């Protein structure tokens, strides 16, 4: 029983090592994607509110993106 537990532990540690190594290897792709997902999640409520007020979704998205850039600059 303890041998099976030991093998599972070794496999889990090896899998975690591979995942961390892959994240480091693909960090130039992962970081921008993570930032884009975060920004999309932060801007979605503003777009939804504008759509609720009758603004077309693409116009609402442009307004929120331009407003975010204007605030951040």
N, C-alpha and C positions, 0 to 999 in steps of 0.2 A: 504494500500500500504506500509506503513512504517513497519507494522508487518511482511509482507513477506520479506522485506529487512532485518529486524532484524534477522529473522530465517535463512536466507541465510548467514548472517555474522556469526552467531553462528555455523552453520554447517561448514563453511569454516575454522573457528578458530579451531574447534574440529578436522577436518581432518588434518590440519597442525600439531596439537599437536600429533596426532597418527603417522603421518609420521616421525616427529622428534623423537618420542619415539622409533619407530621401527628402525630408523637409529642408534640410540644409542644402542639399544639392539643387533643389528646385526653388530655393528661396527667392530668386530673381523673378519667379512667376507667382509664387504664393503670396508674397507681401503686397504687390499691387492688387491682386484679386481680393485679398482680405480687406484692404482699404476701400476698394470699390463696393464690396458687399456692405461694409459698415456705413459708407455714405448713402447707399441706396436705402438701407434700413432707417437711417436718420431722416432722409428726405421724404419717405413714403407718406407719413402722416400729413405733411403739407400738401402733397399732390392730391391725396384723398380728400382733404378739406376743400381744395379748389374745385375738384370734380363734383363734389357734393353741391357746390354753389353754382354749378352749370358750366364751368370752364371745360373745354375739351381736354382729354388726358394729355395729349402731346403738348398743348399750350401750357398746361399746368406744370408739366415736367420742365419745360424750358424756363418758365417763370421761377420755379424753385431753384433750378441750377444757377441761373443768372443771379438770383438773390443771394444764394450761398456764396458765389464768387465775389459779389459786391461786398458782402459782410466780411469775408475773410481777407480781402485786400485792403 
